[in-house]
Amino acid sequence: MKKQTNFSPFPTLPLPPSLNNGGNQPGFSIRSATIDDAPAIARVNVDTWRTAYRNIIPAAFLANLSYEARANNWREIFLDAKNTGVFACVAENESGKIIGFAAGCPERTGKYDYRGELSAIYILEAYQRQGIGRKLVREVATKLAESNLNSMLLWVLEDNSACKFYEALGGEIVGDRETVRAGILLKELAYGWRELSGVLSFEL
Ligand SMILES: CC(C)(COP(=O)(O)OP(=O)(O)OC[C@H]1O[C@@H](n2cnc3c(N)ncnc32)[C@H](O)[C@@H]1OP(=O)(O)O)[C@@H](O)C(=O)NCCC(=O)NCCS
């Protein structure tokens, strides 16, 4: 496995969102998440699973997902963030309602030559294809780069149309694995970005 060479972040790039009003367009804004956001993140998480995975994961499993259990998972994730390096950001609509979120962390398997990971990204169906996903990925990449994690990996179910999103953002398939979800054996693909400069310079 090759060792990743670090480089100085943002030498010639536009200001990161944290320095330019978040790159926010009218109507939507992105901010860092806190543990208090756990219930709203859980709601988006569950609702988006139910729509995104309806043709992949059995309906009964999706129907049984619990907002409360998911909120507890997210609280634990925030409480353990100092150890794991996990962070999250949320997208809010003009009413301040959380309609999407993304999370990042150092790459978790240690088996890939990528230093950062986009560990989750979910946007309510009604708000998809409006550029929010691109903004959230840029925000996660910005935070990874601020921690000197200058490359990024993620895992996505092979049958998820989100693969097209990652390809549109310049990701390349760099691995695959089998995973069991809801008792079903599924294939996941790893998409990788060798460096983050392309993602960080997205026009928002
Ligand atoms: C995947 C997801 C995060 C993308 O976010 P989004 O806000 O919908 O995407 P954007 O509007 O930023 O899309 C940027 C570009 O990606 C491409 N793209 C996004 N979704 C796509 C899709 N379903 N099919 C084909 N291309 C897609 C397009 O080129 C799009 O640009 P365009 O709309 O101008 O054509 C979002 O749709 C989502 O939450 N999906 C359900 C949950 C999910 O699958 N999460 C990923 C788990 S690994």
The ligand as a Gaussian input file, in Angstrom:
#p B3LYP/6-31G(d) Opt

LIG

0 1
 C      -27.052000      11.190000      -3.754000
 C      -27.395000      12.565000      -3.187000
 C      -26.603000      12.829000      -1.913000
 C      -27.008000      13.637000      -4.238000
 O      -27.343000      14.908000      -3.757000
 P      -28.217000      15.895000      -4.663000
 O      -28.379000      17.179000      -3.935000
 O      -29.447000      15.196000      -5.077000
 O      -27.270000      16.063000      -5.932000
 P      -26.856000      17.413000      -6.700000
 O      -28.086000      18.184000      -7.044000
 O      -25.798000      18.119000      -5.927000
 O      -26.273000      16.742000      -8.028000
 C      -25.044000      17.126000      -8.628000
 C      -24.909000      16.345000      -9.915000
 O      -24.767000      14.938000      -9.656000
 C      -25.466000      14.186000     -10.661000
 N      -26.537000      13.424000     -10.014000
 C      -27.031000      13.596000      -8.770000
 N      -27.952000      12.658000      -8.494000
 C      -28.051000      11.899000      -9.583000
 C      -28.857000      10.774000      -9.916000
 N      -29.725000      10.243000      -9.055000
 N      -28.709000      10.219000     -11.146000
 C      -27.846000      10.737000     -12.047000
 N      -27.041000      11.812000     -11.777000
 C      -27.155000      12.372000     -10.555000
 C      -25.984000      15.174000     -11.663000
 O      -24.995000      15.363000     -12.654000
 C      -26.134000      16.426000     -10.807000
 O      -26.090000      17.607000     -11.555000
 P      -27.431000      18.118000     -12.319000
 O      -28.578000      17.966000     -11.371000
 O      -27.105000      19.541000     -12.638000
 O      -27.577000      17.226000     -13.510000
 C      -28.914000      12.705000      -2.885000
 O      -29.624000      12.573000      -4.092000
 C      -29.428000      11.708000      -1.881000
 O      -29.457000      12.006000      -0.699000
 N      -29.860000      10.529000      -2.350000
 C      -30.493000       9.535000      -1.502000
 C      -29.592000       9.018000      -0.385000
 C      -28.352000       8.355000      -0.908000
 O      -28.380000       7.501000      -1.773000
 N      -27.211000       8.755000      -0.320000
 C      -25.932000       8.203000      -0.667000
 C      -25.648000       7.025000       0.161000
 S      -24.047000       6.336000      -0.225000

